[in-house]
Amino acid sequence: MEKEEIIQKIRETLAEGFEVDIEEIQPEAPMVQTLEMDSLDFVDMVVLIEKNFGFKVTAKDFEGVKTFSDLYGMILSRMNKEA
């Protein structure tokens, strides 16, 4: 998959999983506020990422992830390591 395809898949997965309009998921938008996440929602996000992208995610992976752009970078980086 190309980078843009992966980003689109992330956006679609989050929009569906968190029931938000996909247009709200913009690169520089704050992830937690946009998705209205609480601590249990992080567990849901981990499950969504692991199921859709095929690698395990830890709390350490989310260090420094504030925006959707940060999340895209983390997932792309992990996918490159797993390949």
C-alpha positions as CSV (number, residue, x, y, z in Angstrom):
1,M,0.0,0.0,0.0
2,E,1.1,3.5,-0.7
3,K,1.4,6.2,2.0
4,E,-1.7,8.0,0.9
5,E,-3.7,4.8,0.8
6,I,-2.6,4.0,4.3
7,I,-3.5,7.4,5.6
8,Q,-7.0,7.1,3.9
9,K,-7.5,3.7,5.5
10,I,-6.5,5.1,8.9
11,R,-9.0,8.0,8.4
12,E,-11.8,5.6,7.4
13,T,-11.1,3.2,10.2
14,L,-11.1,6.0,12.8
15,A,-14.2,7.7,11.4
16,E,-16.1,4.4,11.5
17,G,-14.8,3.2,14.8
18,F,-15.3,6.5,16.6
19,E,-18.4,7.6,14.7
20,V,-17.1,11.0,13.5
21,D,-17.2,12.7,10.1
22,I,-14.1,11.7,8.1
23,E,-13.7,15.4,7.3
24,E,-12.9,16.1,10.9
25,I,-9.9,13.9,10.8
26,Q,-7.4,16.4,9.4
27,P,-3.6,16.0,9.8
28,E,-3.1,18.9,12.3
29,A,-6.3,18.3,14.2
30,P,-5.9,17.3,17.9
31,M,-6.6,13.6,17.9
32,V,-8.0,13.2,21.5
33,Q,-10.4,16.2,21.2
34,T,-11.5,15.4,17.7
35,L,-12.4,11.8,18.6
36,E,-13.6,12.8,22.1
37,M,-11.4,10.0,23.5
38,D,-11.2,8.8,27.1
39,S,-8.9,6.1,28.4
40,L,-11.1,3.3,27.3
41,D,-11.2,4.7,23.8
42,F,-7.4,4.3,23.6
43,V,-7.9,0.6,24.0
44,D,-10.4,0.7,21.2
45,M,-7.9,2.5,19.0
46,V,-5.2,0.0,19.8
47,V,-7.5,-2.9,18.8
48,L,-8.5,-1.0,15.5
49,I,-4.9,-0.4,14.6
50,E,-3.8,-4.0,15.4
51,K,-6.7,-5.5,13.5
52,N,-6.4,-3.3,10.4
53,F,-2.6,-2.9,10.2
54,G,-1.3,-6.2,11.5
55,F,1.1,-5.2,14.3
56,K,1.0,-4.9,18.1
57,V,0.8,-1.4,19.6
58,T,2.0,-0.4,23.0
59,A,1.5,2.7,25.1
60,K,5.1,3.7,24.2
61,D,4.1,3.9,20.6
62,F,1.7,6.7,21.4
63,E,4.3,8.9,23.2
64,G,4.3,12.2,21.4
65,V,1.2,11.4,19.4
66,K,-1.0,14.5,19.6
67,T,-2.3,15.1,16.1
68,F,-3.6,12.8,13.4
69,S,-0.4,13.6,11.5
70,D,1.6,12.2,14.5
71,L,-0.6,9.1,14.4
72,Y,-0.1,8.6,10.7
73,G,3.7,8.8,11.2
74,M,3.7,6.3,14.0
75,I,1.6,3.8,12.0
76,L,3.7,4.3,8.8
77,S,6.9,3.9,10.8
78,R,5.7,0.7,12.5
79,M,4.5,-0.7,9.2
80,N,7.9,-0.1,7.7
81,K,9.6,-1.9,10.6
82,E,7.3,-4.9,10.3
83,A,7.8,-5.2,6.5
